[in-house]
Amino acid sequence: MLSPNPIVNQPLDHPLLEEKGLELSIKRLDLIHELVPGNKFFKLKYNLLKAQAEDHHTLLTFGGAYSNHIHAVSQAAFALGMKSIGIIRGEETLPLNPTLKAATEKGMQLHYVNREDFRKKKDADFIQRLKEKFGDFYLIPEGGTNAEAIRGTREILSADDYGFTHIGTAIGTAGTFLGLVQSARPDQSVLGFSALKGDFIHQEVAELSQTFGIELSNQHQIFTDYHFGGYAKYRQSLIEFIWWFFDSFGIVLDPIYTGKMLAGIWDLIEKDFFPSGSKILAIHSGGLQGNEGFTFQTGIKLPTLSR
Ligand SMILES: *Cc1c(COP(=O)(O)O)cnc(C)c1O
């Protein structure tokens, strides 16, 4: 199995936190593993164990061309001596972007499908045709959220974290958010910041919790107004926040997830959302592999290395 580095909660020092009587720490999941950092480490953990227990030698999954999940699966397969196949939405463009280049360098075989076919990713027929084409594989869904993934994300918090009053995390498919809500204490509040535009995420979370039998009894709240234009979209203010955060604390954020989440938390701090005395733990869910791809795509420079 992939062995994790020790997880560090890094406290931040800033006059605004002092003024408001708050503590803010960052759980540095971005440092948990060199090849498979961030929340993907936890989302893949039990999938990888299951794949190995069932004697599969190949992982197959789906994603966009800049996907952290595609990247993580390719790296995990490599680290475990497994093969990997990435079903990528859209057409091949050359040269490969940094995400897909890194994936192929770790042996991932890429297979491009058009948007229409990509939508069939859950259909039994479509999966069967993939099996005919590629042979046996262990299937991980797009974004990686399944029962095994949620089991893994329940391990992000440990007893050392029970002193925090609020846990903040970015939301994509909400697998990470649900694991946190399930594993938090009743006196803790889990705050999710959706990286996608729209209110559908509330419905999505309700459906997922039903599917996976998750009690949403712990305190939780989802914010939908920190998407900065929508998934994989950005505004100049987000880029400026990421640079400000790096200059202030030496921590690199990504523009798809963690930058939006921390911009949200910081905004809520300024707006006095948190009562004085609150202790906030923000989950750095990784995603920094995407910064190079973001620059590749937009020409906008981002910080890339933590000091
Ligand atoms: C995948 C990812 C997320 C989203 O996780 P979900 O479990 O899909 O909500 C958040 N942050 C980063 C950095 C990611 O790569």
PDBQT file of the ligand as one rigid body, heavy atoms in Angstrom, charges set to zero:
ROOT
HETATM    1  C1  LIG A 401     -10.795  16.137  -6.160  1.00  0.00    +0.000 C 
HETATM    2  C2  LIG A 401     -10.519  17.330  -5.318  1.00  0.00    +0.000 A 
HETATM    3  C3  LIG A 401     -11.498  17.909  -4.489  1.00  0.00    +0.000 A 
HETATM    4  C4  LIG A 401     -12.917  17.457  -4.505  1.00  0.00    +0.000 C 
HETATM    5  O1  LIG A 401     -13.131  16.317  -3.748  1.00  0.00    +0.000 OA
HETATM    6  P1  LIG A 401     -14.573  15.659  -3.750  1.00  0.00    +0.000 P 
HETATM    7  O2  LIG A 401     -14.454  14.502  -2.846  1.00  0.00    +0.000 OA
HETATM    8  O3  LIG A 401     -14.854  15.250  -5.173  1.00  0.00    +0.000 OA
HETATM    9  O4  LIG A 401     -15.548  16.688  -3.299  1.00  0.00    +0.000 OA
HETATM   10  C5  LIG A 401     -11.144  18.949  -3.662  1.00  0.00    +0.000 A 
HETATM   11  N1  LIG A 401      -9.897  19.448  -3.674  1.00  0.00    +0.000 NA
HETATM   12  C6  LIG A 401      -8.934  18.958  -4.483  1.00  0.00    +0.000 A 
HETATM   13  C7  LIG A 401      -7.607  19.583  -4.479  1.00  0.00    +0.000 C 
HETATM   14  C8  LIG A 401      -9.210  17.883  -5.329  1.00  0.00    +0.000 A 
HETATM   15  O5  LIG A 401      -8.256  17.402  -6.133  1.00  0.00    +0.000 OA
ENDROOT
TORSDOF 0
